[in-house]
Amino acid sequence: MIPEIKKGAEQRMVKSVEALKADLGKVRTGRAHAGILDHIQVDYYGSPTPLSQVANVTLIDARTIGVTPWEKKMASVIEKAIRDSDLGLNPSTTGDLVRVPMPALTEERRRDLIKVVRGEAEDARIAVRNVRRDANAELKALLKDRKIAEDDERRAQDDVQKLTDRFIAEIDKLLQVKESELLAV
């Protein structure tokens, strides 16, 4: 029973860290990367479709993303979808290629992004702590039902706390890397 609780807690903590990595990947630095357009939906024959399913997304250079639609008439729809997104990008169409230049970040925008990144990291820390709380509650329930001994419950809680500390340290490390990436000019 105790190993299952610990394993379940660890899996949920891993998912929290993975979610943080995905969220941090969406925060834009000055460099271009194709993943920034992953969540954009394009109107494809009346139904919203992910951009990656109607076009090829590539990097032209360090500051420019190239989007090549599989159907030529989709270029203007893709350009509009990127422009209307919350990313603050201004794409331009050249023939059948949509170029998405990444504007340089201002100092003020960098500070705003750091606040966003810190908020994401704090949300991940809270998620990890919630997993710890749930695991400890399950352990206490087992102790109350006399299915485990007090010493076993104490040891299991210590193990869950070590897991929590490890994942919070990993979250802090990810935050530090992203902050230094945002501050790099």
Secondary structure, DSSP 8 states (H G I E B T S, - for coil): -HHHHHHHHHHHHHHHHHHHHHHHHHS--SS--GGGGTT-EEEETTEEEEGGGTEEEEEEETTEEEEEESSGGGHHHHHHHHHHSTT----EEETTEEEEE-----HHHHHHHHHHHHHHHHHHHHHHHHHHHHHHHHHHHHHHTTSS-HHHHHHHHHHHHHHHHHHHHHHHHHHHHHHHHHH--
